[in-house]
């Protein structure tokens, strides 16, 4: 009978537990036997068979099995063991002095397991119980930590930031409420002075961080990178500097490496010192590997390849790393940075000229996965990328991403923008406006593009968003300069010339990524100046560079603009050839929304022959 089978499971489990207590020091398969033993006990309990006198021991074994599973990144099994462990505690007195520590440990583990397993409502239930019964701040910190991650994932950045800074104040760390460029530069300069004599070796030989409050302070600061990048990116350098300063004073932990990465990012974004920023980014990667933070490695690789490596390494390499990092993050239970990695992979794959039909399928699948993982904040950004792809490949209007992904809660792009604006997510709002601007640019709607460029200003300096804003705005300006009266042409020429100057800086950082863009901007500049020989040479150089570096979409653009130029100087046959080649490249890219424009240009030439 079921009860007899349950009795058998229970007796087998008890025998194994008894045997474990006798041979704990010598048995080589201790871990496996522990799991088998507690599985037997849990099966028996599901049929109502247990021994109340051993419940505390069973709860402890489930805690041990759950924590061991989660250390191996098996969070589903881990949560099952933790739930069983909680079920063995007496309902009336589980939080009394004798079982307080055990009960707290089980609820702390349950919070984390629920978050990773995309069970935010369940996680909040355990968080509430833990906060209600915890006896001091130190005993509430793990609950607050998971609470902040839950709030971040849901997109409630206002509450996530408020709770984080409230906790940091209780831990003795305060920050200015108003951030000025002077404050940022002072903090970076102070940190630079502190690091003048530091090497990777000296950091690794330093003591480990033992002060629990300072350790938790650094952990909470490390949680801030996501919300601040969306709502208040100026605060990022201050957080990074504080993490470095605390680590230098009190000792190092795995999270310390992210302080060095943030410091490196700030060298790029504040001082435009790419070499120094890249150097500290590489140090941060190496430090984390040496400090043993295996579970954090996907997050580190994601941030490094999204914000730092693009200034030195080919996009094609970093986009592949981000795709691999997405899988790595899922394996270690970091669902937040699995989603972040996937988002940046899609974005970087696009600037590599990924086929837009393939990009559409990948983007949709990733957005759906983000919803399953309850990473709603990242889903907003992913849908924005999805919309760009659909508009470019001609499927916008045929495919509606909103009902499928947001379950009807957001019906269109305008509602997505209004949500970003009303919730203070400035970078999300800029991302939507930036994508609209770039779509108008690629579709040749330059007057509309110019208006949208003004609305999308000013993206963060030395950022991915800034680079492509400057590129499209510069080319738009040169197009409008040639169509405008002399009074307004000077305004457009100034914008175009500033773009050329900016891209000379970018190209020095990465010839692979931005040489062809610089050449095209210079070609357009020379055309505006009626320097035909120089313009032709730069157009050819841009096409050649785009081919060599495998940017098929930018090769198409350079071919089309070169065709336009040749048409103005009445090299009609050569112009028609360039348009034909541009059309082939656009087809290879999958940009079917652009192809009618090329067909019209070719038709106009044929009509005059």
C-alpha positions in Angstrom: 0.0 0.0 0.0 1.1 3.6 -0.3 1.5 3.9 3.4 3.7 0.8 3.6 5.9 2.1 0.8 6.1 5.4 2.7 7.2 3.5 5.8 9.8 1.7 3.8 11.1 5.0 2.4 11.3 6.5 5.9 13.1 3.6 7.4 15.6 3.5 4.5 16.2 7.2 5.0 16.7 7.0 8.7 19.1 4.1 8.3 21.2 6.1 5.9 21.2 9.1 8.1 22.3 7.0 11.1 25.1 5.4 8.9 26.2 8.9 7.8 26.7 10.0 11.4 29.0 7.0 12.0 31.2 7.4 8.9 31.1 11.1 8.1 34.9 11.3 8.1 35.7 8.4 5.8 32.9 7.8 3.3 33.9 9.0 -0.2 30.3 9.2 -1.4 29.0 11.2 1.5 27.4 13.9 -0.6 25.4 11.5 -2.8 24.2 9.4 0.2 23.1 12.6 2.0 20.9 13.5 -1.0 19.5 9.9 -1.3 18.8 9.8 2.4 16.9 13.1 2.6 15.0 12.2 -0.6 13.7 9.1 1.1 12.6 11.1 4.1 10.9 13.7 2.0 9.0 11.1 -0.1 7.8 9.5 3.1 6.6 12.9 4.5 4.5 13.5 1.3 2.5 10.4 2.4 2.2 11.6 6.0 5.0 9.4 7.4 7.6 11.1 9.6 9.0 11.3 13.1 8.4 14.6 14.9 11.3 14.0 17.2 13.7 14.1 14.2 12.1 17.1 12.4 14.8 19.5 13.2 17.4 17.1 11.9 15.4 16.6 8.7 15.1 20.4 8.3 18.9 20.8 8.6 19.6 18.0 6.1 17.2 19.6 3.6 18.9 23.0 4.1 22.3 21.3 3.5 21.0 19.6 0.4 19.3 22.8 -0.9 22.4 24.9 -0.4 24.6 22.3 -2.0 22.3 22.2 -5.0 22.3 25.9 -5.4 26.1 26.0 -5.0 26.1 23.8 -8.1 23.6 26.2 -9.7 20.7 23.7 -9.6 18.2 26.1 -8.2 15.0 24.2 -9.0 16.2 21.2 -7.0 17.6 23.5 -4.3 14.2 25.2 -3.9 12.5 21.8 -3.5 14.8 20.9 -0.7 14.4 24.2 1.0 10.6 24.0 0.9 10.7 20.6 2.4 13.1 21.9 5.1 10.6 24.6 6.0 7.8 22.1 6.1 9.6 20.1 8.8 9.7 23.1 11.2 6.9 23.3 13.8 4.4 26.0 12.6 3.8 27.5 16.0 7.4 27.8 17.2 9.6 27.8 14.1 11.0 31.3 14.9 11.7 30.6 18.6 15.2 30.9 20.0 16.1 27.2 19.5 15.2 27.1 15.8 15.6 30.8 14.9 19.0 30.4 13.0 17.8 27.3 11.1 14.5 29.0 10.2 16.2 32.2 9.1 18.7 30.2 6.9 16.0 28.3 5.2 14.0 31.4 4.4 17.1 33.2 3.1 17.8 30.3 0.8 14.1 30.2 -0.3 14.2 34.0 -1.2 17.2 33.5 -3.5 15.9 30.2 -5.1 12.5 31.8 -5.8 14.1 34.8 -7.5 16.3 32.6 -9.8 13.4 30.3 -10.6 11.3 33.3 -11.7 8.9 33.1 -8.8 8.8 36.8 -7.7 5.5 36.5 -5.9 6.7 33.5 -3.9 10.0 35.2 -3.2 8.1 38.3 -1.8 6.2 36.0 0.5 9.4 34.6 2.0 11.0 38.1 2.1 8.0 39.4 4.1 8.2 36.5 6.6 11.9 37.0 7.0 11.7 40.7 7.5 8.9 40.3 10.0 10.8 37.9 12.2 14.5 38.9 11.8 16.0 40.2 15.0 18.5 42.8 13.6 19.6 44.5 10.4 22.3 41.9 9.7 19.6 39.2 9.6 17.5 41.2 7.1 20.2 41.9 4.6 19.8 38.8 2.4 16.0 39.5 2.2 16.7 43.1 1.2 19.2 42.0 -1.3 16.8 39.7 -3.1 14.0 42.3 -2.7 16.1 44.8 -4.7 16.9 42.2 -7.4 13.2 41.5 -7.7 12.3 45.2 -8.0 15.0 45.7 -10.6 13.8 42.8 -12.7 10.2 44.0 -12.6 11.4 47.5 -13.7 10.5 49.3 -10.5 13.8 51.1 -10.3 12.5 53.9 -8.1 11.8 51.5 -5.3 14.9 49.4 -6.0 17.1 52.5 -5.7 15.3 53.8 -2.6 15.6 50.5 -0.8 19.3 50.1 -1.7 20.3 53.6 -0.6 18.2 53.2 2.6 20.1 50.0 3.4 23.5 51.6 2.5 22.7 54.4 5.0 22.1 51.9 7.7 25.4 50.3 6.7 27.2 53.6 7.1 27.5 54.6 3.4 26.0 57.8 2.2 26.1 59.6 -1.2 25.4 63.1 -2.4 21.8 63.6 -3.6 22.9 66.0 -6.4 25.7 64.9 -8.7 27.8 67.5 -10.5 30.7 66.9 -13.0 33.0 68.4 -10.4 32.0 65.8 -7.7 32.5 63.0 -10.2 35.9 64.2 -11.4 37.1 64.7 -7.8 36.1 61.2 -6.8 37.8 59.7 -9.8 41.0 61.7 -9.2 41.0 60.6 -5.5 40.6 57.0 -6.5 43.3 57.3 -9.2 45.7 58.6 -6.5 44.8 55.7 -4.3 45.5 53.2 -7.1 48.8 54.7 -8.3 50.8 52.1 -6.4 48.4 49.2 -6.8 49.0 46.3 -9.0 47.0 43.1 -9.6 49.5 41.2 -7.5 49.3 43.6 -4.6 45.5 43.5 -4.6 45.5 39.6 -4.6 48.0 39.6 -1.8 45.9 42.0 0.3 43.6 40.6 3.1 40.2 39.4 2.3 37.2 41.6 3.4 36.1 40.3 6.8 33.9 43.2 8.0 30.4 41.9 7.3 28.8 45.4 7.1 31.4 46.6 4.5 31.0 43.3 2.6 27.2 43.8 2.4 27.7 47.5 1.5 29.8 46.5 -1.5 27.3 43.7 -2.5 24.4 46.3 -2.5 26.5 48.7 -4.5 27.2 46.0 -7.0 23.4 45.6 -7.4 23.1 49.2 -8.5 24.7 48.9 -12.0 21.5 48.0 -13.8 19.1 50.6 -12.3 21.6 53.4 -12.4 22.5 52.7 -16.1 18.9 53.4 -17.0 17.9 56.2 -14.6 20.9 58.0 -13.4 24.1 56.9 -15.1 26.1 59.9 -13.6 26.0 58.2 -10.2 27.8 55.1 -11.6 31.3 56.5 -11.2 30.7 57.5 -7.6 29.5 54.0 -6.7 32.5 52.4 -8.5 34.9 54.7 -6.6 33.4 53.9 -3.3 33.6 50.1 -3.9 37.3 50.5 -4.8 38.0 52.8 -1.7 36.2 50.4 0.7 38.1 47.4 -0.8 41.4 49.2 -0.5 40.8 50.0 3.1 39.0 46.9 4.5 40.0 44.1 2.1 38.8 42.5 -1.1 35.9 40.3 -2.1 34.6 39.0 -5.4 32.3 42.0 -5.8 35.4 44.3 -5.5 36.3 43.5 -9.1 33.1 45.3 -10.3 34.4 48.4 -8.6 37.5 48.3 -10.8 35.4 47.7 -13.9 33.2 50.6 -13.1 36.2 52.8 -12.5 37.5 51.7 -15.9 34.2 52.6 -17.5 34.3 56.0 -15.9 37.8 56.6 -17.3 36.2 56.2 -20.7 32.9 58.0 -20.2 34.2 60.9 -18.1 37.8 61.5 -19.3 37.6 59.7 -22.7 40.7 57.8 -21.7 40.0 54.5 -23.6 43.4 53.0 -23.0 43.2 53.5 -19.2 39.6 52.3 -19.1 40.3 49.2 -21.1 43.3 48.4 -18.9 41.2 48.5 -15.7 38.5 46.5 -17.4 41.0 43.7 -18.2 42.3 43.9 -14.6 38.8 43.6 -13.3 38.2 40.4 -15.4 41.5 38.9 -14.2 40.8 39.9 -10.6 37.4 38.2 -10.5 38.9 35.0 -11.9 41.6 35.1 -9.3 39.3 36.0 -6.4 37.1 33.0 -7.1 33.9 34.6 -8.1 32.7 31.9 -10.5 29.1 32.9 -10.2 29.9 36.5 -11.1 32.0 35.8 -14.2 29.0 35.9 -16.7 28.0 39.3 -15.3 31.6 40.6 -15.6 32.0 39.4 -19.1 28.6 40.9 -20.1 29.5 44.3 -18.7 33.0 44.3 -20.1 31.9 43.3 -23.6 28.9 45.7 -23.6 30.6 48.8 -22.3 34.4 48.5 -22.5 35.7 46.1 -25.2 33.8 47.8 -28.1 36.4 50.6 -27.9 39.3 48.2 -28.7 38.0 44.9 -30.0 35.9 44.0 -33.1 32.1 44.0 -32.6 32.0 40.5 -34.2 34.1 39.1 -31.4 32.3 40.7 -28.5 28.8 39.9 -29.9 29.8 36.2 -30.0 31.1 36.4 -26.4 27.8 38.0 -25.3 25.8 35.1 -26.9 28.0 32.6 -25.0 27.7 34.7 -21.8 23.9 34.5 -22.0 24.2 30.7 -21.8 26.8 30.8 -19.0 24.7 33.2 -16.9 21.7 30.9 -17.2 23.8 27.9 -16.0 24.9 29.8 -12.8 21.4 31.1 -12.1 22.1 34.8 -13.0 18.8 35.4 -14.8 19.3 39.1 -14.7 22.6 39.2 -16.6 21.5 36.3 -18.8 18.9 38.7 -20.1 21.2 41.7 -20.2 23.8 39.6 -22.2 21.1 38.6 -24.7 19.9 42.2 -25.1 23.4 43.5 -25.8 24.1 40.5 -28.1 21.1 41.4 -30.2 22.1 45.0 -30.4 25.8 44.3 -31.3 24.8 41.6 -33.8 22.7 44.3 -35.6 25.6 46.7 -35.9 27.6 43.8 -37.4 25.1 43.6 -40.2 23.3 40.4 -39.0 20.6 39.3 -41.5 17.4 41.1 -40.3 15.1 38.1 -40.8 17.4 35.9 -38.6 17.6 38.9 -36.2 13.8 39.1 -36.0 13.5 35.4 -35.0 16.3 35.7 -32.4 14.9 38.9 -31.0 11.4 37.6 -30.6 12.6 34.4 -28.9 14.8 36.3 -26.5 12.0 38.7 -25.6 9.7 35.8 -24.9 12.4 34.2 -22.7 12.8 37.4 -20.7 9.1 37.4 -20.0 9.3 33.8 -18.7 12.2 34.7 -16.5 10.2 37.7 -15.2 13.0 40.1 -16.4 10.4 42.6 -17.5 12.8 45.6 -17.5 15.1 44.0 -20.0 12.1 43.1 -22.1 11.2 46.7 -22.7 14.6 47.3 -24.3 14.5 44.1 -26.2 11.1 45.0 -27.7 12.5 48.4 -28.8 15.2 46.5 -30.7 12.6 44.2 -32.1 10.6 47.2 -33.4 13.7 48.5 -35.2 14.3 45.2 -36.9 10.6 44.9 -38.0 10.7 48.4 -39.5 13.9 47.7 -41.4 12.9 44.3 -42.8 9.5 45.5 -43.8 7.5 43.4 -41.4 6.3 46.2 -39.1 2.6 46.2 -39.2 2.5 42.6 -40.3 4.0 41.4 -37.0 2.8 43.0 -33.8 5.2 42.2 -30.9 3.1 43.8 -28.1 0.2 41.4 -27.5 2.5 38.4 -27.5 5.2 39.8 -25.2 3.3 42.1 -22.9 0.0 40.2 -22.8 -1.9 43.2 -24.1 -0.7 45.6 -21.3 1.3 47.7 -23.8 -0.4 48.0 -27.1 2.1 50.1 -29.2 5.4 51.9 -29.4 3.9 55.2 -28.1 2.7 53.5 -24.9 6.2 52.0 -24.5 7.7 55.5 -24.8 5.2 57.0 -22.4 5.9 54.3 -19.8 9.6 55.0 -20.0 9.1 58.7 -19.6 6.6 58.4 -16.7 8.7 56.0 -14.8 11.9 58.0 -15.1 13.8 55.5 -17.3 15.6 58.2 -19.3 17.9 55.8 -21.1 15.0 53.6 -22.2 13.1 56.7 -23.5 16.3 57.8 -25.3 16.7 54.4 -26.8 13.2 54.5 -28.3 13.7 58.0 -29.7 17.1 57.0 -31.0 15.7 53.9 -32.8 13.0 56.1 -34.4 15.7 58.5 -35.5 17.9 55.7 -37.0 14.9 54.2 -38.8 14.1 57.6 -40.4 17.8 57.9 -41.4 18.1 54.5 -42.9 14.8 55.0 -44.8 16.2 58.2 -46.3 13.7 60.5 -44.4 16.3 63.1 -43.5 14.1 66.0 -42.5 12.2 63.7 -40.0 15.5 62.2 -38.9 16.9 65.6 -38.1 13.9 66.4 -35.9 14.2 63.0 -34.1 17.9 63.5 -33.6 17.2 66.6 -31.7 14.7 64.8 -29.4 17.1 61.9 -28.8 19.9 64.2 -27.6 22.1 63.9 -25.5 23.1 60.2 -25.2 25.8 59.3 -22.6 29.2 60.3 -23.8 31.5 57.6 -25.1 28.7 55.1 -25.3 27.4 52.7 -27.9 24.3 54.9 -28.2 26.4 58.1 -28.8 28.5 56.5 -31.5 25.6 55.6 -33.8 23.7 58.8 -32.9 26.7 60.9 -34.1 27.1 58.7 -37.2 23.5 59.0 -38.4 23.2 62.7 -37.3 26.4 63.6 -39.2 25.3 62.0 -42.4 21.8 63.5 -42.1 23.4 66.9 -41.6 25.5 66.6 -44.7 22.4 65.5 -46.7 20.4 68.5 -45.5 23.3 70.9 -46.0 23.3 70.1 -49.8 19.6 70.7 -50.0 19.4 73.9 -47.9 19.8 77.6 -48.5 23.2 79.0 -47.6 21.9 80.5 -44.3 20.8 77.1 -42.9 23.4 75.1 -44.7 26.1 76.4 -42.3 24.1 75.0 -39.4 24.1 71.6 -40.9 27.7 71.7 -41.9 28.7 72.5 -38.3 26.8 69.4 -37.1 28.4 67.3 -39.8 31.9 68.6 -39.1 31.5 67.9 -35.4 30.5 64.3 -36.3 33.7 63.9 -38.4 35.8 65.2 -35.5 34.1 62.8 -33.1 34.6 59.8 -35.4 38.3 60.6 -35.7 38.5 59.9 -32.0 36.4 56.7 -32.2 38.4 55.4 -35.2 41.7 55.8 -33.2 40.2 53.5 -30.6 39.0 50.8 -33.1 39.8 50.9 -36.7 37.9 47.7 -37.3 34.6 49.0 -35.9 34.6 52.6 -37.1 37.0 53.2 -40.0 34.4 52.8 -42.7 32.0 55.2 -40.8 34.7 57.8 -40.6 35.5 57.5 -44.3 31.9 57.9 -45.3 31.4 61.0 -43.1 34.6 62.4 -44.7 33.3 61.6 -48.2 30.1 63.4 -47.5 32.0 66.4 -46.1 34.2 66.6 -49.2 31.1 66.3 -51.4 29.5 69.3 -49.6 32.7 71.2 -50.2 32.6 70.2 -53.9 36.0 68.5 -53.5 35.1 65.7 -56.0 38.3 63.8 -56.1 38.7 63.7 -52.4 35.0 62.7 -52.0 35.3 59.8 -54.5 38.5 58.5 -52.8 36.8 58.5 -49.4 33.6 56.8 -50.7 35.8 54.0 -52.2 37.8 53.7 -49.0 34.6 53.4 -47.0 33.2 50.7 -49.2 36.5 48.8 -49.1 36.8 49.1 -45.3 33.2 47.9 -44.8 33.8 44.9 -47.0 37.1 44.0 -45.3 35.5 44.3 -41.8 32.3 42.5 -42.7 29.7 45.4 -42.1 27.4 44.6 -45.1 24.8 47.1 -44.1 27.3 49.9 -44.0 28.8 48.7 -47.2 25.4 49.1 -48.7 25.0 52.6 -47.4 28.4 53.7 -48.7 27.6 52.2 -52.1 24.3 54.0 -52.2 25.8 57.4 -51.2 28.6 56.9 -53.7 26.0 56.2 -56.4 24.2 59.5 -55.4 27.5 61.3 -55.7 28.3 59.8 -59.1 24.9 60.7 -60.3 25.5 64.4 -59.3 28.7 64.5 -61.4 26.9 62.7 -64.2 28.7 59.4 -64.1 25.4 57.7 -64.8 26.6 54.2 -65.8 28.9 53.9 -62.8 26.1 55.3 -60.5 23.7 52.7 -61.8 26.3 50.0 -61.0 26.8 51.2 -57.4 23.0 51.3 -56.9 22.8 47.7 -58.1 25.6 46.6 -55.8 24.0 48.6 -52.9 20.7 46.8 -53.6 22.4 43.4 -53.4 24.0 44.3 -50.0 20.7 45.6 -48.6 19.1 42.3 -49.7 21.9 40.4 -48.0 21.2 42.4 -44.9 17.5 41.7 -45.2 16.5 45.4 -45.2 13.5 45.0 -47.5 12.1 48.4 -46.4 15.0 50.1 -48.1 15.1 48.2 -51.4 12.2 50.1 -53.1 14.2 53.3 -52.7 17.1 51.7 -54.7 14.7 50.4 -57.3 13.3 53.9 -57.7 16.8 55.4 -58.2 17.8 52.7 -60.7 14.4 53.3 -62.5 15.1 57.0 -62.6 18.4 56.5 -64.3 17.0 54.0 -66.8 14.2 56.5 -67.6 16.7 59.1 -68.6 18.8 56.8 -70.8 
